[in-house]
Amino acid sequence: MLSVKTAISIEKPLFEELEALAEEMAVSRSRLISLAAQEFIERYKSQKLLEAINAACDDVRDSEEEEQHARMRAKQRRMVKGQW
């Protein structure tokens, strides 16, 4: 795979943690940062997909969902008034 060199600026405490973790994992800092970036991107994509799915599901209630929602509201009102 083609690699691209880049320079980044990070705070010293984070750099030191990266350095220690790379040594513990027996990988280079570059590899560790690449792995972290890949993980971040995958989580971001998953979150965006989940948001899209939720938006699609929240878009429209069918009549059965509306009836269930009405029953739940009525039950909640009875519970609040103490009329189980």
Helices and strands as residue ranges (DSSP letters): H 12-25, H 29-58, H 63-81
